[in-house]
Amino acid sequence: MPDTERLIYLLSQARQRLATQEEYTELLEIIQADETGMVNAQIEAFHGPTAPDSNDPAEWQQLVTDILAADKSQHTARIKLLRWRWVAAASLLLLAGGTWWWLQPAKTPAPVHAQATPDVAPGGNKAVLTLSDGSQITLDSATNGVLAQQGSSKVTKLANGQLVYDASGTSQGKILYNTMSTPLGGQYSLILPDGSKVWLNAGSSITYPTAFTGQERKVSVTGEAFFDVAKNAAMPFRVAANNTTVEVLGTHFNINAYTDEATINTTLVEGAIRVSAHNRQLVLKPGQQARVGHTDVQVADQVDLSAITAWKEGYFSFTNADLPTVMRELSRWYNLEVSYEGKIPDRVFNGEIGRSLTLSQVLKGLSKTRIKYRIEDGHRIVIQP
C-alpha cells in the first residue's frame, strides 16, 4: 500500500491537471499494482459521489485526454492494462460514472435521459449438454461427478464446472455425437476426448464425437469458440463453421461465427491453421485473422489478439467499435434484445469493461456518451436518435 499522503497528492495533481508526466506514470503504476482494493478505496474516498463535479464526464474525458497526450507511447499501454481485476465500478480515477472504455466523446452532445434501470446480472457458466440419444443435461445445475456414459467415454463434470470426456478407450461401434450449447448470457468450457480444450462464448454450440477415431478429429461450431488443440500430427483437427473449415495440428485460435456478424472471423494466436472457404485455402500465421464473407475471404495482419480473446479472460475489449458492434456483444452476454429508432447514433468506442458488471453499471457508462435509450420489459433496449 503506497503512502496515503503521496496518493492523495497525486490524485489532487491529476484532478487539477497539474501532474507532470512522471507523476501521471507513478499514479498509473500505483493503480495497476493494486491487488487488494485499498488504493481503489482511497480513490473512491477522494473522488466519491459527493465530490464536486466527480461525475462530470466532460471533466473526466479531458483528464483521460491529458493523460494520453502526456506520453502516448507509454501511457496508452499502461492504461490498457488497467482491467477490472484492479478496479471497482465508478471508483477509478479514469472512470466516467462506471466505465472507462467510453473514451470517444459524442459528436453532437444531447441531454441524457435518466431513468430507473432494472438490474440484470451478467452472464455466467450456463450450458446444456445434448447426449447421443437426444436427452439433455443442464450443466449449470448438474452435480459434480460422472454425468453419463457415451460409448467408451465417461462424461464428467469437475468441481470447477468444466466438462471432461475421458480418453480411456476408442469407440468400437457407431460413432456417437454430443452437443454442448450455451444460451445468451452463458458460457462454458470442456475438454474433448483427445484432450483439446474448448471455451464457448454466449449463444454458441459445439457438436463433437464422444471418441475420436479414423484419420481426423472433426467438430462443428456455431457462435464463438476458443480452441487449445492437443497436438496429433497423425489425426488433423478440423472445425466446421457454416461455409468455413479450419484445419490445425496443434494450436490456439479463436473462431467467431455468429450469424448476425458480417463475416466469420478466425484468428490465430499460436501455431498454424489452414482456413478453407469459397474454394480458397489460406494458411495463417500468429496474429493474422481470416475474414470469410458471403463471397470472398480476406486476411488481416497484426490484429489485437488480447482484444479477440478478451471474452475468454472475462472482459469486453473494443477498438474503434461502432454502437451496433458494442450492442451486439452486450446483447449476447446480458440476454438483451436491442432495437433502434431512427438513425443509429454515430459513436466510436475504445477500451475494456469487465463482463462481471451488472447491466445497470454498463448502462450508466453508456449514458455518459450521450446515448439516449429506453428499456422495455426489462430485457429490451431501444436506442433513440
Order of alpha helices (4+ residues) and beta strands (2+ residues): alpha-alpha-alpha-alpha-alpha-beta-beta-beta-beta-beta-beta-beta-beta-beta-beta-beta-beta-beta-beta-beta-beta-beta-beta-beta-alpha-alpha-beta-alpha-beta-beta-alpha-beta-beta
